[in-house]
Every structure is written in structure tokens, then in C-alpha cells.
Amino acid sequence: MFLNGQAMRGGELHHVLGDAPFLGAVRTAPGYRFFSIGDVCPGLHPDPAVDSAIEGELYELSLELLRDVLLPGEPRELEFGVIKLADGTACCSMLLSRGELERGVHREITEFGGWRDYLASIGRTA
């Protein structure tokens, strides 16, 4: 699972991962925009017209952890999906839910390249 918000190492929600193995720091393939959901969590949005890649972390999650802990804690603005990583592999991740981009209420933060850099820009840490 590609994580790119508060569940990453050092984030306030990292503890929900329990002992899930950390597989490394990774980036998406180019073609993703990045949005802040009320400065609480981020959301990816695939867009083949952009060349941006977003940083995150890769974890091996059990289906039970995903079903019982991670997914129930996600906001309605996000949905489970599949993305492409920089090395070309497919990976599960949370994406902006259908219709959220069109609402126009989420601040685009693609230029920061990742959640930690965005938080630093507003004087916060993960």
C-alpha cells in the first residue's frame, strides 16, 4: 500500500499500521496531482496531462488491517484505488473520490511533491 499522509513514519496516524512491514520510500510515476483535504490528509488524483510524481512510503498491509483499520478511518473525500509507482509497478493507494476534484474545495499542493513538504510550508510537521 502506498501511503502519503499522516500514516507515514513520524505521522500522527503511523501507529495504526501496527507492525506492518515498511518496504521503503517511493514515488508515484509521473501523472499525479496532489490535494490537501482540509490540511488533515492528502489525496492523489491521476492526471496523465501532468508530469508530477508524489513521494510516499510503501507498506505491506494485511487485508484485515486494510479492511478493519485503515479504510474505515479514511475520510469520505478519499477512495481506495490503484496507482502506478515510479518503477512501473501497480500499487494500492487512496485517491480523491469521484467528483471531489469538480467540487473545487481542495487546495492543490502538487508543487510540494509530498505531504511533509506541504506541511512544512504551513508551519506544521507530520
N, C-alpha and C positions, 0 to 999 in steps of 0.2 A: 504494500500500500504506500503510495506517495503522500506524504504529509507535508503541509507547507504553512502551518499556522501555530496555534498555541500548544499543540501536542508534540511539537518538535522538542529536542533536547533543550532544557532550560526554560521551556514554556510552562505556563501555569497549569496546563492540562496534560503534561507529559506523563504524570503518574497514572492516568487511565490506561496506558499501554501495558502496565504491569511489567512482566519480564519478556515482552515481545522482542525478539532479536532485531537490533539495529543493523541494517545492511549497508549503510553508507549515505553520504551526502551526494545528491544527484541533481540534475536539472531536467526540465522538460525539453523535448525537441522544440525547435522554433515553431511558432504558430499559436502562442497562447497570450491572452490578455489577462490581467490580474486586477481584482477589485477588492476594496475593503467593505466588509459588511458591518457598518456602524463602528468601525475600529475595534470590533470584538474578534472577528475572524476574517480570513481572506477567502476569495473564491476565484477559481480559474474559469476562463471562458475560451474555448477553442476558436481561433480565427486564422484561417490559412493566409489571410492578407497581411499579417504582421510577421516580423522576423524575430520577435522577442521570445526568450526562454526564461523560465522561472525556476528559482532554486527551491529545494526542499530536501526531505530526508525519506529514505526508503526503509520500511519495516516489514517484517514477516509477521502478519497477524493471523491468528486462528479465526475460523469462520464464526466461532462462538463469541470471541471478543468483538469482532466486527458487528455481529447481529445484536448482541446483548448490551454492549457498552458504547462503542464508537458511534454507530449510526443513530441510535436513539438520542444522543447528545448533540447532534448536528442541527443547526437552525433550518427552518423551512426554506430559506433562500438558497440552500445547497442541496444537491442530489448526488447520489452515487453514480460514478461513470468510469470510463476507461480513457486513459491518455497515452500519449507516446513520449517516452523518455529520450534523452539526447542520444543514447546508444541504439535507438530504434526499437527497443522492446516496448510491449504494451504493459500497462500498469493500472491498477485501480486507484482512483482518487475521488475527491469531492469537487464538483463543478457547480457553477451558478445554475440554479434550477431554470427550467424553460420559462421564458417570459420575464425573468429578473433583469436582464440587460435592457429590455424595452421599457421597463419601469423608470429607468434613468435616475435611480435614487442612490446608487452605489458609486463611491469615488473610485475612479480608475487609478491604480497605483502601479501599473505595468513598468513605468520608468524606473522604479526602485529595484526591480528584479527579484525581490523576495520580501517576505513579511518582516524579518528582523530589520532590514534597512529601512523599510517604511516606518516601522515603529520608532526607530532611532530619529527619523526626520520629524516626528511629532513629540519627541522627548520621552519616549517610553522604551522599556525593554521587554523582551519576550517573556 
